């Protein structure tokens, strides 16, 4: 089925409203674009997230997504001639969004206003940022741009990132977006938290190369590395920081399974 480009663009890059441009934060600014509100509905605020153990949240939602997708695929196969009907990418995206929305509402994990969690920081095209100055926690509202727009992909990327770079681990703490009512798929973003790394500078390409080689990775291109099991990409200086003691922190990346076709191998 042909899907007009304008629909894809509207659905995937939905902007609820532009925010007042926040102050620049050199540590976590991914580019020089104006910060916009990537689908965050600024309604009622929520000061505290409903709270289970993060691993439990990640495991529960991953199981629900997997079971829901498997059930949808089974029903499609049973209802189609010769089992030829398969679940499309867009259908899986919508299904995962609805499952996640229902889970978030049922478990007190829905956040109406990201900025109830902290002050705005300048983000990039993937994450909208909020920093809690009291706790030093950075909240990232992830729009799934680098996860092929599938929440299940992002969950797996988080698992691998935490395995490889535990000093900058991510935790899923909630979900946000837009409730489009019963007849339309909700817009969903995943809220992650990560310890803020103060007093840092961007690492140089050589420092990034040296660090990745020191933990067993070889370089595929300027921003992409592999250890044979995983591929880690988007390791640009703005995503790999260095503190006053010379310690390297990978604060943002794109990971994929090296045994599968790489999701993201960028040359620039």
Secondary structure, DSSP 8 states (H G I E B T S, - for coil): ----HHHHHHHHT--SB--------TTT---SS---BSS----S--SS-----HHHHHHHHHHHHHHHHHHHHHHHHHHSGGG-----HHHHHHHHHHHHHHHHHHTT-B-S-GGGSSEEE---SSEEEEEETTTTEEEEEE-SGGGTT-HHHHHHHHHHHHHH-GGG--EEEEEEEE---TTS--EEEEEEEEE---S-EE--HHHHHHHHHHTT-EEEETTEEE-SSEEEE---GGGEEE-TT--EEE-S-EEEETTS--S-----
